Amino acid sequence: MKRVYCIASLLLILLLLLSAVGILSGAAEVSPSAVLSDISSPEAYILLNMRVPRVLSALLAGGILSLSGLVFQSVFRNPMADSYLLGVSAGSSLAAVLASVLLPYALIALFLPYFAFSGALLAALLIFLISRREPGSLILSGIAINLLLTSLTTLCIFISRRRTESVLFWSLGSFSAADWSSVAYLLSAFILILLVASLWATRLDILLLDSGTASSLGIDVNSTRLALLVLASLATAVSVSLCGIIGFVGLMSPHLAKLIAGPKHRRTIPLSILFGSLIMLSSDLVSRTIAGPAELPVGIVTSILGVPLFILLLRRRNYR
């Protein structure tokens, strides 16, 4: 237990240092002393209304996706489950793109979150139904659905060329458009999934057992899984609708946490959040500095990090 606290403290310190670097990094040089001396200066506006919201959005999105991944892994009793691999993010992205293409500009901001949540939930429910009938085919089915939904998203982008730039946002992932309203939505989703996951940590532990054992311990397995599925889908949809698809964070973070703290959720939840936020913030820093002044999509960086882990897990566990 002492080892877990030490590692968590180191991760938190590293996260604070990277947050400071993220706030001070960018195309325009901003001096903290200049900001403090004149709060109405252009430098203060850049710092307070662009860079701080961006860093906070990256931290919160990383925490949301890591917790969603942890919940999905418990719901499906599969350590490979993740909102990206299962197609939940792709479902949310497709629905968001449809909203962006079909709705008038004035209505997009109002209805896009509802579209994103509906797409994520439908994809999650489809995977849930498949996993009940063919548990061994969960990952392959998720990948197939992910490819299908991504192809449909690409088709929408191709058809609606007049909105290509705005639509591409959801398929690549970025924090460049982050503002304080984004932070507020992400914070709400993060608090919700954190509270439920923390209060239901014991239930999440029990869900890792077989259904018969879980039921004998007094858990209504189906209703609990459905509630958690809706919760994780909602949180994923909020992240996707504001930040786009960013893959593999929900796969990497829980596994790193479990390597250190074991399978108990009361220990893995805080570590997953720290790892997820750290991975996301680091990826965002790399994406906006490696090819500066241009920016790489954050999803590219996380995929480069996550694909080797995915292959390693496939080899170790020999998934079908």
N, C-alpha and C positions, 0 to 999 in steps of 0.2 A: 504493500500500500504506500509506503514511504517513497518507493521508486516511482510510482504513478504520480504522486504529488510533485516530486522533483521535476519529472519530465513535463508535466502540465505547466509548472512555473516557468521553465525554460521556454516552452512554446509561447506562453503569454508574453514574456519579455521580448522574444523575437518578433511576435506579432505587433507589439507596440513600436518597436524600432522600424519595422517595415512600413507601418502606417505613417510614421513621420517621414520616411523616405518617399512614400507615395504622395504625400501632401506637398512636399517640396520639389518633386520631380515633374518636369513638363517642358513644353517648347518655350514657354516664357519664364524667365528667371524671376522668382518672387522672393523677396527678403522678408523674413518674419518681423524684423525690426521696423521695416517700412510700413508693414501692415498695422503694427501696433501704434505707430506714430500717427497714421491717418487711416481710419477705418473706412473712409469713403473713397479711397484711392482705387484705381483700376486693379492694382495688385491685390488689394483686399477682396475685391469682387471675385477675381480669379480663384483666390485661395478659399474663400468661404462659400462660394456658390457653384464652383466647378470641381475643385480638387477634393475638398472635404466630403461632399456628397458622393463623389466617385469612390473614394476609399471606403466610406461607410457602406456603400452599396455592394462593393466587392466582399467585404467582411460578412455582411448579412446574407448575401446570396450563397457564399460558401458554407455558412452555417445551415441555411435552409436545405441546400442540396445534400449535405452530409447527413443531416437528420432524416431527410426523406429516404436516402439510400439505406440508412440503418433500419428504418421502419419497413421498407419494402423487403429487405432481407429477412426480417422476422415474419412478416405476413406470409411470404411465399416459402419460408423455411429453406432459403437458397442463398448462399453467400455471394452468388454472382448477380443477384438482383440489384437493379439500379434504374432510376427513372429514365436514364438515357438509353441503356441497353434494352429495356423492356418496351421502348416506344412511347412512354408516357410524355416525355419532353417533345417528341416528334408530333404526337397528337395535339398537344397544346400549341405547338408552333404552327401546325397546319390550320387549326381553327383561328389563331391570331392573324395569320396571313389572309385567310378568307375574309375575316372582318376588315382587314386593311384594304383588300381589293374590292369587296362588294359594297361596303358602307360608304356613305358620303363622308368627306373629311370631318365635318362637324360632329359626327356621331361615333367616329372611331374610338376616341379616348373614353367615351362613356361605356360602350358595349364591348370593347376588346377584352377586358378582364373576364367577362362572363363567357365569351367565346373560348378564351384560353382554358378556363377551368373546365368547360364542357368537353373540349377536345381531350384534355388530360384524363378526365374521369372516364370517358368512353373507352379510351385506349387501356386504362388500368382495369376496368371491368372486363374487357375482352380478354386480357391476359389472365385475369382471375378465373374466368370461366374455363379457359384452356388449361390452366394449371390444375384445376380440380379434376379434369378428365384425364389429362396426360401430364403428370407432374414432371416426368423425365424430359419432356420436350419444352420446358419453360423458356430456357435461354434461346434455343433455336427459333421458337415461335416469336419471342420478343424481338429477336434480330430481324426476322422476316417482316413483322409488322412495322418495325422501325424503318426498314428499307422502303416498304410500300408507302408509308406516310411521308417519308422524306422525298420520295419520287413525286408524290402528289403536290407537295409544297413546291418543288422545283417546277412542276408543270404550271402552277399558279403564277410563279415568278415569270416564266416564259410567256404566258398568255398576257399578263398585265405588265407590259414593258414600261408603261408610263409611270409606274410606281416601283420600279425595280429596286432602286436604292433603299427605299423605306422597307420593302419586303425582305430584302437580303439580310437586314438587321437580325431577324428572328432565326435565320438559318446559320448564322456565323457566331453570334454572341459578342457583346461589347458593353462596356460601361461608359462610353463616351457621351451618352445622352442622360446620364444620371443627374438628378436634381433632388431637392429636398422632398418633393412629393414622392419620388421613387423610394427614398429612404424611409418615408413614413409607411408606405405599403409593405415594403420588405420587412420592416421592423414588426409590423402587425402580424405578418405571416410567421416570422421567426418566433415571436413570443407565443403564438398559438401552438405551433408544433412542438416547441420546447416544453411548454406546460403540460400538454397531453402526454408526450413521450416520458417526461419525468414522473408524472403521476401514475402512469401505466407501465413503469419500468419492469415491475414484477410480471405483469401480463405479457410484456414483450419477451421476457425470459421464458415464460411458460409456453408461448406460441412456438418456440423453437423445438419443443417436444412434439411427439406425434399427437394427432387430434384426440385419440382416445384418452391418453394420459392427461392432456390439457383439460378435457371435459371432466375427468374424474377429480381434478383439482378445483372445480367450481367455476371454470371459465366458459362462457358462451362463445365458442370458437368462431362461429360464422359471423355473428354480429360484431364481435371485437375486431376481426379481420376486416370486415366491411367498413367499420368506422375509421380504422387506421388507414385503410386504402383511400377513402375519401379525403381524409386529412392530408396525407402525403401528396395526393394528386392536387389538392387545393394549393398547398405550399409550393409545389413544383410549378403550377400554372402561374402563380404570382411572379416567381423568379423568371420564367420563360417570357411572360408578357412584358416584363420590364428590361430584361437583360439578354434575351435570346437563348438559344440552345447552347449550353456549356456542358460538355460530356465528361464522364468518368470521375468527377469530383465525388459523387455519391457512392462510387465503388472504391476509390482509393482511401478516402478518409476513415470509413468504418473498419477497413482491414488493418490500417496502421494502428488505429485505436485498440483493436482486439489483440494485435500482436503484443501490445504493451500491457493492457489491463485485463485481458481475458474476455469471456463472452458476456459477463454480467453488465446489463445495460446501465445501471447506476454509475458505473465507472466509464463505460465506453461513450456515453452521451456527451459529457463535457470534452473528452479527448477528441471525439469525432468533430465537434464544433470547432475546436482549436485547429485541428489538422485541415478541415475544410476551408476555414477562413484563411489560413496560412497559404494553402495551395492556390486559392483563388486570387488572393492579393499578390502573391509572387508571380502568378501567370499574367495578371494585368500589368504589373510592372515590366515584365519581359515583353509583353505585346506592344507596349507603347514606347519602349526604349531601343529594342533590338534593331528596328528598321526606321528609327526616327528621322524626320518628323512624322512619317507615315506610321499608322498603327496596324498591327496584325490582329485578326480576330482572336479573342481570348480562347474560344473553343479549339482553335488549332493547337495552342500551347498545351492545354489540358489533355487533348487527345494524344499528343506526343508523349506526355508523361504517363497517361493511363493505359495505352495499348500494350506496352511491354508487361505491365502488371496483369492485364487481362489474359495475355498469352501464358504467362507464368501460372496463373490460377487454373487455366484450362489444362495445362500439362500436369500440374500437381494432383488435381482432383478428377481428371479424366472425364469431364462432362461430355454428354452426348449432344 
